[in-house]
Amino acid sequence: MKLIPQPTLTHSAEVVIISCFEEDQHPVGLPPSCAEEMSQAFRSKIFTAKFGEIYSTIISEPKKAKVLIIGLGKKKELTLERVRRTAGKIVTAVKSLQHQTVIVSLPELLRLNGFFTDEEIGRSLAEGFLLGDYTFEKYLSAEKKKKEIDTIFLVWTKSTERIGKGLKLGRVVAEAANCARDLVNDSASVITPAHLEKTARDFAKTHKNITVRVLNKEELQKEGLNLLLGVSAGSYQPPKLILIEYRGDKSRAPIVLVGKGITFDSGGYNLKPTKSIEEMKTDMAGAAAVLSIMGTAAELGLHQNIIGVIPACENMIGGGAQRPGDIVRAYNGKNVEIGNTDAEGRLILADAIAYAEKKYQPKIIIDLATLTGACVVALGYYAAGLVSPDEQLSAELREAGDTSGDRVWSLPFYEEYQDWMNGTISDLINITMKGKGYEAGAVLGAVFLRQFVEKAAWAHIDIAGSAYWAVPGDYIQRGATGSGVRILLYYLLRKE
C-alpha cells in the first residue's frame, strides 16, 4: 500500500473519504454537490459524526466516485488511538467496496487539536492503515484472496514533509508488527525453533549491526539450561537459545528483550483441552515480537545496544517428556519442582533471563510472553499485563503503551506475593501450592521469574490476551496482533 501526502486534491480516486467532528456541520473538503445532502443528513440526525459513524453517498463530478464521511466524535475526545482506529475503519470500508485507490481528506481541526504534531498524526494514520490492511492469506487460493488497496492519497494542506516523516516511521512500526503477525498466524509445523533461528539469521544477513549466536541442545546441556531442556524433552524438535545482538552504541549498557518461543504448547502431561490447544501455535508470540523488534532496531539505526534472547522449543508429550513432580536444577542453581507441565513458559524464560543477565550484564531486562490464562481473564484483549518492581521502568512502558496503542496495565507486585512460589521439597515450584491454587496467576508467574533476575531493572509483559484476538477490532482483525512490537519500539525510540 502506497501512502502519498499531497497539499491539494490533485488525483481522482474510486473512493473519497471525508472526516469530520460532531461540531462540524460543513465537513472540510466536502464536494459542493454533496453540501445540501449533508446538511439535511445533519439536520435529520441521519448522520451525527459520532466516532466511527459512516455516511455514504456518490458524486458524479469531476468524476464519479463513492464518498464516505466518517465521524471523528467530539474534538476534545480526539486521541492518537482514535486516529489509528479511524484509519482502520477507512481501510475496512474501502476493502468492503473492493476499490484500490482512495483519497482521504482530513479537516483542519484534526491538526489544530493542540495536542498532536503533524508527525504524530502521520505516524498514527500509517499504523492504522497498514495494520488494518493486514490479512494472512498464505494458504488461501488465488480466488479467495481479497483485493488489496493500492494507494491512499492523503490531503494535508500544511507541510507534507512533516506528515510524510510520520507516515514513514508509522509504516516501519506497522510492518514490524505485521512481520510478527505472519509468524504467529502460521502453522506450528512451519514455525519451528529451527525456523525462528533461520529468521534471526536472515536479519543478520541484511543488517550489518546484527550478529546471531544460537545454543543448540548440546551447548544448552553444557551450560546447564536444564529448565529449557526439560520443557523440550518430549519433542523431536531440538531446543534452541537464540541470541540476537544489535550494536548501535558500544558505550551503552545493553537492554535485553526476552521473548517466549514455545512454537507449540500441548501442555505436556497436563494436557490442554479442546478449544484451547488449537491455538497453541501462538505461544511463540513473544519470540515473534522480539525478532521483529531486532530487525526494526537495525533498520532504524537506533543508537543503543539491544540483545534479543529467544528460548525456543515445543512442549509436547513423549516417552522422554518431563513429568509433574520432576525436580530440575535451573541455570542459576535453584532447584525447581514441576508442579504442572503446562506452566512451561516461565521455565524457559527463567533460564533465558538468568543466562542473558550473566552473559551481557544489561541495565534493563524486559520479557515478553503469552504466559498465563489468568491475564486473559483479568484484562481480555485490549491490554497486556505489566509486572515490575521498578516503578520508573513501569512508568516508561505504560507511557509507550498509551502512545503506541499497544497498551499495558500494571498488576501489583506486593511483598505478600513473594513467597507463594517457594517449594516444599525444592527451592521453587512452577505453580503455587498456597491457597486454592489459582489466585493471582498472572502476578505469580512474574513472581517466579523475579527469582532469576539479579541486578538489572526488570519488567514482565504478559501478552496472553493481547497477542491473538478472537474478535476483530477497528484496525486489528481476528488473529495475531503483533502485541509487544509497537510498545517496545516506542519505548526504544524514546531512549534515543
N, C-alpha and C positions, 0 to 999 in steps of 0.2 A: 504494500500500500504506500503510495506517494502522498506526502503531506506538504502542500505548497502554499505558503502565506503570500498574500498579494494585497496591495493597498486599496484597490478598487475592484469592482466586479467586472473582470475582463474576459472571462471564459463562460461558455454555455455549458450546461450540465443537465443530466436527466432528472436530478432532484436538487431542489434548493431548500436549505434549512435556515429558518429564521428563528432566533431565540429571543425571548422577552421575559421580563419580570411581571409580577402581578400588577405592579404600579403602572406599567406601560400600556396605554390604550392604543398607541400607534407604534407598533414594533419598528425599530430602526432597520432599514434595508428592505422593507416590505414593498413588493412591486405595486405601482399605483392601481393596477387593475384589481388588486385584492383589497384595497383600503376599505371600501364600503362594506364588503363582505365581512371583514374582520371586525369593523366597528359594530356591525349587527351581532356578530358572534359574542363580542364582549358584553353588549347591552343585554342580550338574552341569556347570558351566562352559559351559553353552549361551550364557550372556552373562557377560562379564568386565569390561565397561565400558572396554575399551581405546579409545583415541582413535578416534572416528569409527564405532565399532560401534553398531548399532541393533537393538533388540529390539522386536517389535511384539506388541500384544495388544489386546483390546477390553473396555470396561466397559459395563455396562448401566444403572448408577445414578450420579448422579441422572438422567442422560440418556445414551443410547447414544452412544459416541464411540470413535474409534480412539486408542490410547495408544502412543506411541513413546518408548522410553527410549534416550537417546543417550549413549554413553560419552565422557567427557572425558579419559580416560587418568589418569596419576598427577598428584596435586596439585602436586608440585614442578615438573612439566613444563608447567604452565599458562602460556601466553603470550597476549598480545593477538591475535597472529596465529591462535592456536588458537581463540580466541573467535570471530574472523571466520569461520574455516573451519567451526566448529560451526554458526554461523548459516547459512552457505551450505548445509551438509548438511541442515539442517532445511528450508530452502526447497525444495531439490531433492526431498526425501522427500515433503513435503506436496503439491507440484505433481504428483508422480507419482501421487498418490491423487486428484487433481483436486478437492481441497477448497479452500475460500476463507477459512475462519476457523480460527485456531489459537491455542491457549493455550500459552505457553512458561513453564514453572516452573523456576527456577534454584536449585540447592542453596545453603544458607548459605555453604558453604565457598568458593563462587565469589567471594564478596565478602570472605572472610577470608584470602585468599591472602597478603596483606601487601604486595603489590607494586603493586596497581592500585586506583584510586579508582572510585567509582560512575560518575563521568563518563566515565572511560576505558573501562569495561566497556560503558556505554551507547553510546558512540561506535563502538566496535568491532562491537557487535551490529548497530547500524543499517547500518554499512558492509557487513557480511556479508549481512544480509537483502536490502538493496537492490541490491547488486552481484550477489548470487546470483540475484535475481529477474529480472534484466535479460535480455531477448531482443530481437533485431532482427527485427521481423515486418512491416516496412513493405511488403514485396512479397508477403506471404502472403495468400491468400484467407481470408475470414472463417472457413470451416470448418476451416482448418488452424491457426488461431491457438490457442495454449494458454490454458486458463482461468487467470486471474490470482488471486493471493492478495489478498484484500480487506483483512483485518485480522489483526494479530498482537497479542494481549493478553499483556503481559509481567508475570508475577507477581514483584514485587520488594518484599520485606517491610520494607525500610528506606525511606529518603526517596525518594519518586518524583520529587521536584523535581530532585535531583542527577542521577539517571539520565536523567530527561527532558531535562535540559540536554545531556547527552552524546548522547542519541538525536537531538536536533535538529541538533547540529553534524555528527554522523555522516551524517545524511540530506543535508545540504548538500554534504559532501565526496563522498558516493557519487553524488549526482545530477550533480555536476560531472564525475566520471569517466564516468558514463553518457552525458552530453552529448557528450563526446569520442568515446565508442564509437559513437554514432549517426553521427557524421561519418566515422569511419574505415570503418565497415561499409558505408556507402552506396556507390553506383556512382560511378566516376570521371566518367561522363557527366553526373552531377548535381553532384558536389562538385568544381567547377572553381575556379580562382583568383577568378573573379567571385563565386562562392558564398561563399568564405571571406571576401571583402570584405563581402558582404551580412550574413553572420553577425556580423562585428565591428560593423557599423553598427547592427544590431538591438540589440546590447548597449548601444551608446551611447544609443539612444532610451529605454531603460528604466532606465539608471543615470546620474544627473546628474554623477558624478565621472569619467565616461569620455568621452574625445574620441578621434576616429579621423581619421587622415590617411592617404591612400593615394597612393603614387607610381605613376603609370601608365607605359607604355612610353616616352613622350616625356620624362617627367621623369627616368626612370632613365637615359636616354641623356644628358640634360643633366648629371646628377650624376656620371655615369661609373661606374655599377654594371654594368660590362661582363661580369663573370662570370655574374651573374644573367641578363643579356640573352643571353649566348651559349648557356646551357643551354636557354633558351626558344625559340631561333631556329627550331627545326623544327616548332613547334606553331602552330596558328591561334588558340589561347587566349592572349590577351595576358598578359604577366607583370605582377606587382604586388609592391610592397613595402608591406605593411600595417603601420601604426604605431598601436598602441592605447595611449593614455596614461591611467593611473589615478592621480589625485592625491589621496592620503589624508593627506599631510602635506608641504606645500610646502617645509618647512625641511630635509627629509632628502634626501640624495643618492639618486638612484633606483637600483632594481635592474632590470636589463634581462633579460628572458626572450626568447630567440630560438628559434623553432620552425620546423623544416624543413617547407616546404609544397610538396613535389613531388606534385601531385594525380594524376598518373600517370607512372610511370617505365618507359618501354620499354627503357631502357639506351642509347638513341641508336644510333649506328652500331656500338657494341659491344653488340649486341642481346642482351637477356636470353633465356634458353632457356625452352621449355615446362616446366611445373612450377615456374617461378619468376615468370614475367611475369604469370600470372593474378592474383596477389595484390598487384600493384604499385599498386593503388588505395590501399593502406595507407601509401604513402610520405609521406603528409602527417600522420602520427600526431603528430609533434612540434608541428605547427601546430594541430592539433585540441586538444591538451593546453593549449597556451598560450592559445588562445581561451577555453576553459572556465575556466582559472585566472583570466583577467582579469575575466570576468563574475562569478565567485565572490568575488574580492577585493572588488569593489564591493558585492556582496550582503552580505558580512560586515562591510563598513565598515572595512577594515584601515587602520591609521594609518601608511601607507607610500606612497611613490611607486613605482609599478611600471609599467614600459614593456614591452608585448608587441610583438615585432618578428617579422613573418612574411614571409619571401621566398617568393612563391607562383608556380609555373609548372608546365608539363608538360615532360618530357624525351622528345621524340619524334624520329622520322626524317622528313626532308623535304628539298626542294631547297635550302633555306636553312639546314639544320641544321649545327651545329658538327661539325667533323671531328677525329678523332685526329690530333695533330700541330699543330693550331692553337695559336697563342700569343696570349693575351688579357691586356690590361692591367687589373688589378683596381682597385677604388675607391681603395685605399690606395697605388696607384702601382706595385705589384710586378707583374712580368710572369710569367704562369703558362702553362706548356705543358700542353696537354690530352693526357695520356698515355692516357687511357681515358675515353670519354664516359659510361660508367656509374659513374664516380666523381664524380657531379654534385652530390651533396648538399653536400659540403664547399665547392664553388664558390659556391653561392648563399648558404650560411651565412657564408662568408668576407666577401663584400661586405656582407651584413647586419650582421655583427658590427662591421666597421670603420666603417660608416656610423653605427650606433647609438652607438658609443663617442664618435665625434667630435661628434655632434649632442647627446647627452644627458649626456655626461661622468659615467657611472654609477660607483658604488662597486663594484658586482658585476655580472658578466655570466654567465648560465648558458644554455647552448644545449642543446636537446633535439632529437634526430634519430634516425630509423631510418637509421643511417649505413653500417654495414658488416656483411656476411655473416660476417666474421671474429668479430664479437662474438657472433653466434648460435652459432657453433661453440664458442667459449670458454665461454659462460655459459648457453646454452639459453634457456628461457622465464622462469625464476624470479628473475632479477636483471638489471638494466641495467648496462652498463659505465660506470664513472665514471673520468674522467681529469682531473686538475687539478694544476698546480704549487703550489697554495695548500693547505697541509695543514689550516688552520683551516676553510676553506670545505668541503674534502672531509669532514672530521670531522662538520661540521654536517649535511651532506647524507646521510652514512651514518646518522647518528642519526635523522634524519627518515625515511629509508627503512626502517630497522628498526622504528620506532614505527608507521609507517603501513602496513607490509606491502608497500609499493611499493618494493622493495629495490634497492640498487645494490651493486656490488662494485668496489673500486678496482683499476685497472690501473696498471702502472708508467709513470712519465714520466721515465725515466733520461736523463741528459745524452747518452749514446751514441746515442739515437734522433734527436737534434735536427737532424742534417744529412742524414737519409735522404730528406727531401722536397725537397732542393735540386736544381735543374735543371742541365743541362749547357749549354744554349743560352739558358736563361731563369733568372730568379731562383728559381722554384719549378716543380715538376711535380706534377700531382694524383695520381699513383701513383708509388711508389718504383721507381727503376731499379737499386737495390742488391740484392745477394743474389739470391735466386731470384724475387723479386717478390711473394711472398705472405706473408712473415714479418711478424708483429706488426701485422696490418692494422688492428685496432681502435685500437691506440695511434697508428699513423702517421696515421690520419685526424685524430686530435686534434692531433698534431704540426703538421700542415698548418694547422689552424685557429688554432693559437697564434701563427702569423706575422701574424695580423690583429688581435691584441689589443695595445694599447699599455701602459696603466697599470692598468686595472681588475683586481680579483681575478676569476678566470675558471674555470669548470668546464664540462666537456663530458659530457653524459649520452647514451650510445648505447643507444637503446631498440629496436634492430633485432629482437632476440629477444623482448623483454618486451611489445611493443606489440600483438602478434597471435599468439594461441595456436592451434596445430593440434590440440591435445588439451584436453579440459576439465579444470578444477581444481575445488576444493571450492566456491568462490564466484565463480569466473570461468569462464564457459563458453567453448567454442571461438569464436574470432573476436577482435574488438578488445577490449582490456583497459582502455583509459584510462591506460596506463602514463605516468608522469610527472606526472599530475594530483595524486594524493594526496601523493607525496613533496614536491612543491613547495608545496602548500598547507600541509602540516605545517611545512615549513621557514619559510614566511612567517608562520604563526601563532606560531612560536617567536620571531620577530623583534618581536612586538608588545610 
